[in-house]
Amino acid sequence: MRLGTHARKVASAASLSSAAILMTAWAAALLAADDASQPGAPPDETGRSTLSDRSTRESGMPPPVFRLQAVVARAWSDSINTWKRLIQSQSVEIGAVNLRFVSRLNPGNCYGLYAGEGPAYCSGNQTVFVGTQEANRLMARFGVYGEAGITFLIGHEIGHHIQNINGRFLYLSQRLARAPHDRADLIRRFELQADCLAGVWVHASEAWANSVRFRSQMLGVLQNVGDEVLLKDKPMSEIAKVGVHGTSEQRTRWFKVGVERGDLDACNTFAAAQP
């Protein structure tokens, strides 16, 4: 979820599996339908593919956007199926979430509420928007951790969907109305809960539950994506007031709570004395 404009700084690793590659065509179709302005190889301002993109194709490697789609598709499918299994009574609501690839988020994606980079979950239309430009930059920036980070990021956004169908968006809104001066703390707790729910997914996932290496890669990313990193140009006193994702330590700790306990009730960040 985005409350204001802020960048997501997560990413991952591990090579593409055959399952992810098989899902590339599905993800590519979504991209073509929802963001027709962005072909497989991102064009330059003249509309032509850049030299680096042509070199990538000539080397036999898939364009970055296709790799991103495959990683997102695999994480998406596994997350939805896992949550349906975990909460069978809400399987219909869980499956109602949508996925859209866009170059960049814009206000029209979520009723004018936010714009910026993706991914982001919009509770109003139950849609996860993946900003391909930023996501590809993240995958490149984090190198071998690129796929694990994108996988975690999708789990985090689906965690927001689970919060939505369980009434946590309404709960947050009510708490904010009663205590507007606690806005940063309340939103931070809300975001940390999504981190924890991503951990619950990984705990139960048939794909990731037994992958110690992949989980350690996710933790490696989380240890470097806290507010103190995202807002490193601001003094710590200000970060505590405006940072809404939590410190790297907090994000790592709550993700591990979800991974180790695999229990939704353990993710009650709002009840914790200190998140």
C-alpha positions as CSV (number, residue, x, y, z in Angstrom):
1,M,0.0,0.0,0.0
2,R,1.1,3.6,-0.6
3,L,0.1,6.5,1.7
4,G,1.9,9.3,-0.1
5,T,4.7,8.8,-2.6
6,H,7.6,6.7,-1.6
7,A,10.0,4.3,-3.2
8,R,10.1,0.6,-2.6
9,K,13.6,-0.7,-2.1
10,V,13.4,-4.4,-2.1
11,A,14.7,-7.0,-4.4
12,S,16.0,-10.7,-4.6
13,A,17.9,-13.6,-6.1
14,A,17.9,-17.2,-7.3
15,S,17.8,-18.2,-11.0
16,L,14.5,-18.5,-12.8
17,S,12.9,-21.8,-12.4
18,S,11.1,-23.6,-15.2
19,A,7.8,-22.9,-13.6
20,A,8.4,-19.2,-13.6
21,I,9.5,-19.3,-17.3
22,L,6.3,-21.2,-18.2
23,M,4.3,-18.3,-16.6
24,T,6.1,-15.6,-18.6
25,A,3.6,-15.6,-21.4
26,W,0.7,-15.1,-19.0
27,A,2.5,-12.2,-17.4
28,A,3.4,-10.7,-20.8
29,A,-0.2,-10.8,-21.8
30,L,-1.2,-8.8,-18.8
31,L,1.5,-6.3,-19.6
32,A,0.3,-5.9,-23.2
33,A,-3.3,-5.5,-22.1
34,D,-2.7,-3.0,-19.3
35,D,0.4,-1.1,-20.5
36,A,0.5,-1.3,-24.3
37,S,3.0,1.6,-24.4
38,Q,5.7,-0.7,-23.1
39,P,6.9,-3.5,-25.4
40,G,9.1,-6.3,-24.3
41,A,12.3,-4.3,-24.7
42,P,11.8,-0.8,-23.2
43,P,12.1,1.8,-26.0
44,D,14.1,5.0,-25.8
45,E,12.4,8.4,-26.4
46,T,12.2,7.8,-30.1
47,G,10.2,4.6,-29.6
48,R,13.1,2.3,-30.6
49,S,14.7,-0.3,-28.4
50,T,17.9,0.9,-26.7
51,L,21.3,-0.5,-27.7
52,S,21.6,-2.4,-24.4
53,D,18.2,-4.0,-24.9
54,R,19.2,-5.2,-28.4
55,S,22.5,-6.5,-27.0
56,T,20.5,-8.4,-24.4
57,R,18.4,-10.1,-27.0
58,E,21.4,-10.9,-29.2
59,S,23.1,-12.5,-26.2
60,G,20.2,-15.0,-25.9
61,M,19.1,-13.5,-22.5
62,P,15.5,-12.5,-22.1
63,P,14.8,-8.7,-21.8
64,P,14.6,-7.6,-18.2
65,V,10.9,-7.0,-18.4
66,F,10.2,-10.6,-19.2
67,R,12.4,-11.8,-16.4
68,L,10.4,-9.5,-14.0
69,Q,7.1,-10.8,-15.3
70,A,8.2,-14.4,-14.7
71,V,9.3,-13.7,-11.2
72,V,6.1,-11.7,-10.4
73,A,3.9,-14.4,-11.9
74,R,5.4,-17.2,-9.9
75,A,5.3,-15.3,-6.6
76,W,1.7,-14.1,-7.4
77,S,0.4,-17.6,-8.2
78,D,2.0,-19.2,-5.2
79,S,0.9,-16.5,-2.8
80,I,-2.7,-16.6,-3.8
81,N,-2.9,-20.4,-3.8
82,T,-1.1,-20.5,-0.4
83,W,-3.5,-18.0,1.2
84,K,-6.5,-19.8,-0.2
85,R,-5.3,-23.0,1.5
86,L,-4.6,-21.1,4.8
87,I,-8.0,-19.3,4.9
88,Q,-10.3,-21.6,3.0
89,S,-13.4,-19.7,4.2
90,Q,-12.2,-16.6,2.4
91,S,-10.8,-18.2,-0.7
92,V,-13.2,-16.3,-3.0
93,E,-12.2,-12.9,-1.5
94,I,-8.5,-13.9,-1.7
95,G,-8.8,-14.8,-5.4
96,A,-10.6,-11.5,-6.2
97,V,-7.3,-9.5,-6.1
98,N,-6.1,-8.3,-9.5
99,L,-2.6,-7.7,-11.0
100,R,-1.6,-5.0,-13.4
101,F,1.8,-4.1,-14.9
102,V,2.3,-0.4,-15.5
103,S,5.4,1.6,-16.4
104,R,4.8,3.9,-13.4
105,L,2.0,4.4,-11.0
106,N,-0.2,7.4,-11.6
107,P,-3.1,8.9,-9.5
108,G,-5.7,7.3,-11.8
109,N,-4.6,3.8,-10.7
110,C,-6.1,4.3,-7.3
111,Y,-8.7,7.0,-7.3
112,G,-6.1,9.8,-7.1
113,L,-4.7,8.6,-3.8
114,Y,-1.1,8.1,-4.8
115,A,1.4,8.1,-7.7
116,G,5.0,7.0,-7.9
117,E,6.8,3.8,-8.2
118,G,5.4,0.3,-7.9
119,P,4.4,-2.2,-6.7
120,A,1.5,-1.0,-4.6
121,Y,-1.8,-2.4,-3.5
122,C,-5.0,-0.3,-3.9
123,S,-7.7,-1.4,-1.5
124,G,-10.4,0.4,-3.5
125,N,-10.1,-1.8,-6.6
126,Q,-8.3,-4.7,-5.0
127,T,-5.4,-4.4,-7.4
128,V,-1.7,-4.7,-7.1
129,F,0.1,-2.4,-9.5
130,V,3.6,-3.3,-10.5
131,G,5.7,-0.4,-11.7
132,T,8.0,-2.1,-14.2
133,Q,10.5,0.7,-14.5
134,E,11.3,0.8,-10.8
135,A,11.1,-3.0,-10.3
136,N,13.6,-3.6,-13.1
137,R,15.9,-1.0,-11.6
138,L,15.7,-2.8,-8.3
139,M,16.4,-6.2,-9.7
140,A,19.5,-4.7,-11.4
141,R,20.6,-2.8,-8.3
142,F,20.4,-5.8,-6.0
143,G,22.0,-8.2,-8.4
144,V,21.7,-11.8,-7.3
145,Y,19.2,-10.8,-4.6
146,G,16.9,-9.4,-7.3
147,E,14.4,-12.2,-7.6
148,A,14.1,-12.9,-3.8
149,G,13.4,-9.2,-3.2
150,I,10.7,-9.0,-5.9
151,T,9.2,-12.2,-4.5
152,F,9.0,-10.7,-1.0
153,L,7.6,-7.5,-2.4
154,I,4.7,-9.3,-4.0
155,G,4.1,-11.2,-0.8
156,H,4.0,-7.9,1.1
157,E,1.4,-6.5,-1.3
158,I,-0.7,-9.6,-1.1
159,G,-0.4,-9.2,2.7
160,H,-2.1,-5.9,2.3
161,H,-4.9,-7.7,0.4
162,I,-5.3,-10.1,3.4
163,Q,-5.4,-7.0,5.7
164,N,-8.1,-5.6,3.4
165,I,-10.4,-8.5,3.4
166,N,-10.0,-8.9,7.2
167,G,-11.0,-5.3,7.9
168,R,-7.6,-3.9,8.8
169,F,-7.8,-1.0,6.4
170,L,-11.0,0.1,8.1
171,Y,-9.3,-0.4,11.5
172,L,-6.4,1.7,10.5
173,S,-8.7,4.4,9.2
174,Q,-10.6,4.5,12.5
175,R,-7.4,4.6,14.6
176,L,-6.1,7.5,12.4
177,A,-9.3,9.4,12.9
178,R,-9.0,9.0,16.7
179,A,-5.3,9.7,17.0
180,P,-4.1,11.7,13.9
181,H,-0.9,12.7,15.8
182,D,0.1,9.0,15.8
183,R,-0.2,8.8,12.1
184,A,3.4,7.7,11.3
185,D,3.4,5.1,14.1
186,L,0.0,3.6,13.1
187,I,0.9,3.4,9.4
188,R,4.3,1.9,10.3
189,R,2.6,-0.8,12.3
190,F,0.3,-1.5,9.4
191,E,3.2,-1.9,7.0
192,L,5.1,-4.1,9.4
193,Q,2.0,-6.3,9.6
194,A,2.2,-6.8,5.9
195,D,5.8,-7.8,6.3
196,C,4.8,-10.4,8.9
197,L,2.0,-11.7,6.6
198,A,4.5,-12.1,3.8
199,G,6.4,-14.3,6.3
200,V,3.3,-16.4,7.0
201,W,3.0,-17.0,3.3
202,V,6.6,-18.1,3.0
203,H,6.2,-20.4,6.0
204,A,3.3,-22.2,4.3
205,S,4.4,-21.9,0.7
206,E,5.0,-25.2,-1.1
207,A,7.6,-23.4,-3.2
208,W,9.5,-21.5,-0.5
209,A,8.9,-23.2,2.9
210,N,11.9,-25.5,2.5
211,S,14.2,-23.1,0.7
212,V,16.6,-21.9,3.4
213,R,18.8,-20.1,0.9
214,F,15.9,-18.2,-0.7
215,R,14.5,-17.1,2.7
216,S,18.0,-16.0,3.8
217,Q,18.2,-13.9,0.6
218,M,14.9,-12.2,1.5
219,L,16.3,-11.5,4.9
220,G,19.4,-10.1,3.4
221,V,17.3,-7.6,1.4
222,L,15.1,-6.7,4.4
223,Q,18.1,-5.8,6.5
224,N,18.9,-3.1,4.0
225,V,15.4,-1.6,3.1
226,G,14.3,0.1,6.4
227,D,13.4,3.7,6.7
228,E,16.9,4.6,7.8
229,V,18.1,3.4,4.4
230,L,15.2,4.7,2.3
231,L,15.4,8.1,4.0
232,K,19.1,8.2,4.6
233,D,19.4,11.9,3.6
234,K,17.1,12.8,6.6
235,P,18.2,13.1,10.2
236,M,17.1,10.2,12.4
237,S,14.8,12.4,14.4
238,E,12.9,13.2,11.3
239,I,12.9,9.6,10.0
240,A,11.0,8.5,13.1
241,K,8.3,11.1,12.2
242,V,7.9,10.5,8.5
243,G,9.1,6.9,7.9
244,V,6.2,4.5,7.5
245,H,7.9,1.1,6.7
246,G,9.9,0.6,9.9
247,T,13.6,0.2,10.4
248,S,15.5,-2.6,8.8
249,E,15.6,-4.3,12.2
250,Q,11.8,-4.0,12.6
251,R,11.1,-5.2,9.1
252,T,13.4,-8.2,9.5
253,R,12.0,-9.1,12.9
254,W,8.4,-9.0,11.9
255,F,9.0,-11.0,8.7
256,K,10.8,-13.6,10.8
257,V,7.9,-13.8,13.2
258,G,5.7,-14.7,10.3
259,V,8.2,-17.2,8.8
260,E,8.9,-18.9,12.1
261,R,5.4,-19.0,13.6
262,G,3.3,-19.2,10.4
263,D,0.3,-17.8,12.4
264,L,-1.8,-14.8,11.4
265,D,-2.5,-14.0,15.0
266,A,1.2,-13.6,15.7
267,C,1.2,-10.6,13.2
268,N,-0.7,-8.3,15.5
269,T,1.7,-5.4,15.3
270,F,-0.9,-3.0,16.6
271,A,-0.9,-4.8,20.0
272,A,2.9,-4.7,20.4
273,A,4.2,-2.2,23.0
274,Q,6.9,-1.3,20.5
275,P,6.7,-2.4,16.8
